[in-house]
Amino acid sequence: MNMSPDEPLWQWEFLILNRTILFTWLVMGLLTCGSWFITRRLSTSAYLSRGQNLLEVLVSGLRNQIQEVSQQDPGPYLPFIGTLFLFIVVSNILSIVPGYHAPTSSISTTAALATCVFVAVPLYGIASQGLVDYLKQYIRPSVLMLPFNIIGELSRTLALAVRLYGNIMSGSVIGAILLGFVPLFVPILMQAFGLLTGIIQAYIFSVLAMVYIASATQVSQAINEQPQSTEEHSKQ
């Protein structure tokens, strides 16, 4: 049995359609249609629909988590971090549907998500500090730290991809193995545990992404505050 969701379902010359691509499009379509359906009739009255209630709880929770992690205004980061969280959590929750393979159980999907974070970190950092000040952090406290800082950026991107892939793929493999030996109760329990794990992994991935972004945007604040604190200490 081939457990890889990257097995081709249809191929014509260089065009290949596999389960990863198919179910990624499915998740994207569900998120797009769901967001349109919930937000098409937003209300400010006392009576709110269930969809709007759920949306407000979700957005409020995400904003609070982003603010706690970054100690900054969550507004600029909410669209990116919220999209990461929703895509991963919906991808994982749909695993209860028979025949569905979570896109996050493919290393290509998790690598793409980690690459998005890898690109977003310098973009947010440059927007916060400016290009020159952001690049200077790679040679602090010495220019000898440049290769180590670059390796650190690449290694944490790899760690993001492998962590999410490993947790989701291992749950799918264990569930399939148990299904062959105990075809009733144990797989159900494993499926429930897999759903919980999928939600937790979505949360961890989003929090780590926000931690990396916050580390890039807060460097300038720390550097600016240090001379001020030194001057205050000298005056005292």
C-alpha positions, -999 to 999 in steps of 0.1 A, spaced: 0 0 0 14 34 -10 9 59 18 23 89 -1 -3 115 -12 21 125 -40 13 94 -60 0 106 -94 -37 103 -101 -35 117 -136 -6 126 -159 -3 141 -193 32 148 -205 47 171 -179 14 179 -162 8 158 -131 -22 158 -107 -17 140 -74 -37 138 -42 -16 166 -26 -25 191 -53 -61 179 -55 -69 181 -18 -49 214 -15 -73 229 -41 -102 214 -22 -91 230 11 -85 263 -6 -119 262 -22 -136 254 11 -118 282 29 -127 307 1 -163 297 -1 -167 295 36 -152 329 42 -174 344 15 -205 327 29 -198 339 65 -188 374 57 -214 382 30 -239 394 57 -219 407 86 -240 425 112 -233 449 140 -266 443 157 -272 424 189 -282 393 170 -253 376 152 -254 345 131 -236 314 142 -210 318 115 -203 354 125 -200 343 161 -176 316 152 -156 340 130 -153 366 157 -142 341 183 -116 328 159 -103 362 149 -103 374 185 -83 343 196 -58 347 169 -53 384 176 -48 377 213 -23 350 206 -3 372 181 -3 400 206 10 378 234 37 364 213 49 395 195 39 422 221 29 443 190 -2 453 172 -16 421 157 -32 438 127 -3 435 102 3 399 111 -32 386 114 -39 379 76 -7 358 72 -7 339 105 -45 334 103 -43 320 68 -15 296 79 -35 284 109 -68 280 90 -52 261 61 -34 237 83 -62 231 107 -88 225 80 -64 203 61 -60 181 92 -96 181 104 -108 168 70 -89 136 76 -121 122 91 -135 121 56 -130 86 40 -106 88 10 -92 121 20 -55 126 24 -43 156 43 -20 178 21 1 184 52 11 147 52 32 155 21 66 170 26 61 192 -5 32 210 12 49 215 46 80 227 27 59 252 8 43 265 41 78 267 57 91 286 27 62 311 30 74 317 66 110 319 54 100 347 29 76 365 53 102 369 81 126 392 62 97 410 45 82 419 79 116 427 93 125 450 64 91 467 67 97 473 104 134 483 104 143 491 68 166 471 45 200 482 59 191 479 96 175 445 90 206 431 71 229 445 99 214 420 124 231 391 105 266 405 114 258 412 150 278 411 173 305 403 148 307 398 110 319 363 118 284 354 128 271 359 93 273 323 82 259 310 114 229 334 113 222 323 77 224 286 86 201 293 115 175 308 92 177 278 69 177 252 97 146 266 114 127 266 80 137 229 76 126 222 111 92 238 105 86 216 74 98 184 89 80 188 123 46 193 107 52 166 80 64 141 106 35 145 130 8 144 104 23 116 83 31 94 113 -5 96 125 -18 85 91 6 56 89 -2 44 125 -39 46 118 -36 26 86 -16 -1 103 -40 -4 132 -69 -5 108 -54 -37 94 -52 -54 128 -81 -40 148 -106 -27 122 -131 -11 146 -125 6 179 -88 14 180 -87 32 146 -116 54 158 -97 64 189 -66 70 168 -87 91 144 -99 113 173 -64 116 186 -52 125 151 -77 153 150 -65 167 183 -29 164 171 -37 181 138 -52 211 156 -22 213 180 2 211 151 -16 240 133 -13 260 165 24 252 170 33 260 134 15 294 136 30 303 169 65 294 157 60 315 125 49 344 147 79 340 170 103 341 140 86 372 126 85 389 160 123 382 164 129 400 132 107 430 139 117 435 175 155 437 170 153 474 161 132 482 191 157 465 214 186 483 198 168 517 200 159 511 237 194 501 247 211 535 242 182 553 260 185 530 290 223 536 290 218 574 289 193 572 318 217 551 338 246 576 333 224 605 343 215 587 376 
